[in-house]
Amino acid sequence: MFATSFYNYAQQEIALEDDLRPVWEAGIFAAAFNSPEYPAADQSHTNVIPSPFFIYRGETLRIGDGSIARAVAIDKSWYELDLSLAAAFGSNSDDNEAREGMPDLDLTFELGPQLKVQISKFEFEDHGKAEFSMHLQTRAVFSTDFSGVDHQGYVFEPELRYVQRGWLSEKTALSISISPTWGSEKLHDYFYQVDQEFVTEQRPAFDATGGYLGTTIAVSVSFNATDNIRVFLGGNVSVHDEAANENSPLFLEEITYSFGAGMVWRVWQSEERVAGR
């Protein structure tokens, strides 16, 4: 949801079909990003992530490079069916005025199928190559406090994505996407429900329903600082106007923003190269 998009900005070099890339590579990933504590929240938090990273581009199993992990079922020149995983940080309700006294929002992760369809490809005389694609994503959502795992419903998130390598220079990449999101009632309950035991003078009871969650427009730019260090900058705006639970006392902002920056330092890579993965 929020955290994963910034992780993907760093990993994805926006390589197109005919590019040759290492079968595997490993190194260090570091990023800092600021995002809302939950969709339509009026408070945000900043997270700093230093971690190792690993990318593997196998025929059926692919790790990293635009998603955390993918088990590719079908991979053709114009469409691909795979299994994807996403994640988002939680928030402490004691630090959020709207949710004070309510249960914390735990770290969430999502798992489900994704169908990618290539709509068009472009080649520019002075600005490299580009691809326009549609991604149909349906995932189950789970939350965890690391002592147990709870199912929090489902999300459907179609996405239109434009990626271009060579935008300003040969190694500069641009990505623009738009993705409306719908969630099941249980997912909306997780963010917006107010049960009677948590009612206050400022926070009336609210029974959340499933439906439209919001639309996110994201932009990222990445470039090579050195042959082995890639830097990225990214941001998105999420519009929650006409969302299913805009009358919830926990629904506070119709427009929210996220932004982040970081780097990937490639330390090891295979000599073998593959195209189109």
C-alpha positions in Angstrom: 0.0 0.0 0.0 2.2 2.9 1.2 5.6 1.4 2.2 5.9 -1.1 -0.7 5.5 1.6 -3.4 8.7 3.3 -2.2 10.6 0.0 -2.0 9.5 -0.6 -5.6 10.7 2.8 -6.7 14.2 1.9 -5.6 14.3 -1.6 -7.1 12.7 -1.0 -10.4 15.1 0.3 -13.0 12.3 0.3 -15.5 13.9 -2.1 -17.9 11.9 -3.0 -21.0 11.6 -6.3 -22.9 14.8 -6.3 -24.8 17.1 -5.2 -22.0 19.7 -7.6 -20.7 19.9 -7.7 -16.9 21.7 -9.9 -14.3 19.8 -13.1 -13.3 20.5 -12.1 -9.7 21.9 -9.1 -7.9 22.3 -8.2 -4.2 23.3 -5.2 -2.2 22.0 -2.5 0.3 18.8 -0.6 0.2 18.1 2.6 2.2 15.2 5.0 2.1 13.3 7.5 4.1 9.6 8.2 3.4 6.7 10.1 4.9 3.1 8.8 4.5 -0.4 9.1 6.2 -0.9 6.8 9.1 -3.9 5.3 7.3 -6.0 6.3 4.2 -7.6 9.7 4.7 -5.7 10.3 8.0 -4.8 13.9 9.0 -1.5 12.8 10.6 1.5 11.2 8.9 4.7 9.6 10.0 8.3 9.2 8.7 10.0 5.9 8.4 13.7 5.2 7.7 14.5 1.8 6.2 18.1 0.4 5.9 18.1 -3.2 4.7 19.8 -5.7 2.4 18.1 -6.3 -1.0 18.1 -9.3 -3.4 16.7 -9.5 -6.9 16.3 -12.8 -8.7 14.9 -13.0 -12.3 14.0 -16.7 -12.8 11.6 -18.0 -15.4 8.8 -18.6 -12.9 10.0 -17.2 -9.6 11.0 -13.6 -9.4 12.1 -11.7 -6.3 12.3 -7.9 -6.2 12.5 -5.8 -9.3 9.1 -4.0 -9.0 7.5 -6.3 -6.4 8.6 -8.1 -3.2 8.0 -11.5 -4.7 6.2 -13.0 -7.7 5.4 -16.5 -8.8 4.9 -16.1 -12.5 2.2 -18.4 -13.9 2.0 -17.0 -17.4 4.5 -14.7 -19.1 3.9 -13.7 -22.7 5.2 -10.7 -24.7 2.1 -8.7 -24.0 0.7 -10.1 -20.7 1.8 -11.6 -17.5 0.0 -13.4 -14.7 1.8 -13.6 -11.3 1.4 -13.6 -7.6 2.4 -10.4 -5.8 3.0 -9.2 -2.2 2.6 -5.7 -0.8 3.1 -4.2 2.7 2.5 -1.1 4.8 3.6 0.1 8.1 1.2 0.4 11.0 0.7 3.2 13.5 0.4 3.7 17.2 -3.0 5.0 18.2 -1.6 6.8 21.2 0.2 9.1 18.8 -2.9 9.7 16.6 -5.4 12.2 18.0 -8.3 10.8 16.0 -7.6 7.2 17.1 -6.5 7.8 20.7 -7.7 5.0 23.0 -8.5 2.7 20.0 -6.5 -0.4 19.0 -3.2 0.2 17.2 -3.1 -0.3 13.4 -0.6 -3.1 12.9 1.7 -3.7 10.0 -0.3 -5.0 7.1 0.7 -7.1 4.1 -1.3 -8.2 1.0 -1.1 -11.3 -1.1 -2.9 -12.0 -4.3 -2.9 -12.4 -8.1 -1.9 -9.7 -10.6 -2.5 -9.6 -14.3 -0.3 -7.2 -16.2 -1.4 -6.3 -19.8 0.9 -4.3 -22.1 -1.2 -1.7 -23.9 1.5 0.0 -25.9 5.2 0.5 -26.4 7.0 3.7 -27.5 10.5 4.5 -28.8 11.6 8.2 -28.8 14.5 9.6 -30.9 16.0 11.5 -28.0 14.2 10.2 -24.9 14.6 6.4 -24.8 11.9 3.8 -24.6 8.6 3.6 -22.8 5.8 1.2 -22.0 2.1 1.8 -21.1 0.5 -1.0 -19.2 -2.5 -2.0 -17.1 -2.2 -4.0 -13.9 -5.3 -5.8 -12.4 -4.5 -6.6 -8.8 -6.7 -8.4 -6.2 -5.1 -9.2 -2.9 -6.1 -10.5 0.6 -5.1 -8.1 3.4 -3.6 -9.3 6.7 -2.3 -7.5 9.8 0.2 -8.6 12.3 1.8 -7.4 15.6 4.3 -10.3 15.2 2.5 -12.3 17.8 -0.3 -13.4 15.4 -1.8 -12.7 12.0 -5.4 -11.5 11.4 -7.3 -11.4 8.1 -8.5 -7.9 7.3 -10.4 -8.4 4.1 -9.7 -7.8 0.4 -8.6 -5.1 -1.9 -9.1 -4.6 -5.7 -6.7 -2.2 -7.3 -6.5 -1.7 -11.1 -3.6 0.4 -12.1 -2.6 2.2 -15.3 1.2 2.7 -15.4 3.5 4.6 -17.8 7.3 3.9 -17.5 10.0 5.5 -19.5 13.8 4.9 -19.5 16.0 7.6 -21.0 13.7 10.4 -20.0 16.5 12.9 -19.3 19.6 10.7 -19.9 20.2 7.1 -20.8 20.0 5.9 -17.2 17.2 8.2 -16.0 13.8 6.5 -15.5 10.4 8.0 -15.1 7.3 6.2 -13.8 3.7 7.6 -13.6 0.7 5.6 -12.4 -2.9 6.0 -11.4 -4.7 3.4 -9.3 -8.3 3.5 -7.9 -8.8 1.2 -5.0 -11.9 -0.7 -3.6 -11.9 -2.6 -0.4 -14.2 -5.1 1.3 -16.2 -4.1 4.4 -13.7 -5.8 6.8 -10.9 -3.7 5.4 -12.9 -0.5 5.8 -13.9 -1.6 9.3 -10.2 -1.8 10.1 -9.6 1.8 9.2 -12.9 3.6 9.9 -15.2 1.6 12.2 -15.9 3.1 15.7 -17.4 0.6 18.0 -19.5 1.7 21.0 -16.6 1.0 23.5 -14.5 3.6 21.7 -17.0 6.4 21.4 -16.1 9.8 22.9 -17.6 13.3 22.7 -15.5 14.0 19.6 -15.8 10.4 18.1 -19.3 9.1 17.6 -20.0 5.5 16.8 -19.7 4.6 13.1 -20.5 1.4 11.2 -18.2 1.2 8.2 -19.2 -0.3 4.8 -17.2 -1.8 1.9 -16.6 0.0 -1.3 -14.4 2.7 -2.9 -11.3 3.7 -0.8 -9.6 6.3 -3.0 -7.4 6.9 -6.0 -3.7 7.3 -5.9 -1.5 9.1 -8.5 2.2 8.3 -8.1 5.3 9.7 -9.8 8.9 8.5 -9.4 12.2 9.3 -10.9 15.4 7.2 -10.6 18.9 7.6 -11.9 22.4 6.2 -11.5 24.7 8.1 -9.2 27.5 5.7 -10.0 27.6 2.4 -12.0 26.4 0.5 -8.9 24.4 3.1 -6.9 20.9 4.1 -8.1 19.0 7.0 -6.4 15.3 7.4 -6.5 12.8 10.2 -5.6 9.1 9.4 -5.4 5.8 10.9 -4.3 2.1 10.3 -4.6 -1.2 12.1 -4.0 -4.3 10.1 -2.8 -7.7 11.5 -3.4 -10.5 10.0 -1.2 -13.4 12.2 -2.3 -16.6 10.2 -2.5 -15.0 7.3 -0.6 -17.4 4.8 1.0 -16.8 6.0 4.6 -16.2 9.7 4.2 -18.6 10.3 7.1 -16.5 8.3 9.6 -15.0 10.5 12.4 -11.7 8.8 11.5 -12.0 10.0 7.9 -10.3 13.4 8.1 -8.6 14.4 4.8 -10.0 14.0 1.3 -6.5 14.5 -0.2 -3.3 13.1 1.4 0.4 13.0 0.2 3.3 10.6 0.5 6.9 11.2 -0.6 10.2 9.5 -0.2 13.9 9.3 -1.3 16.5 6.6 -1.1 19.2 4.6 -2.9 20.1 1.1 -3.9 23.8 0.0 -3.8 24.4 -3.1 -6.0 27.3 -4.9 -4.4 27.1 -8.4 -6.2 25.6 -9.5 -9.4 25.7 -12.5 -11.7 27.6 -12.6 -14.9 24.7 -14.3 -16.7 22.2 -11.9 -18.2 18.5 -12.4 -19.2 16.1 -10.3 -21.3 12.5 -9.4 -20.7 12.3 -10.4 -17.0 
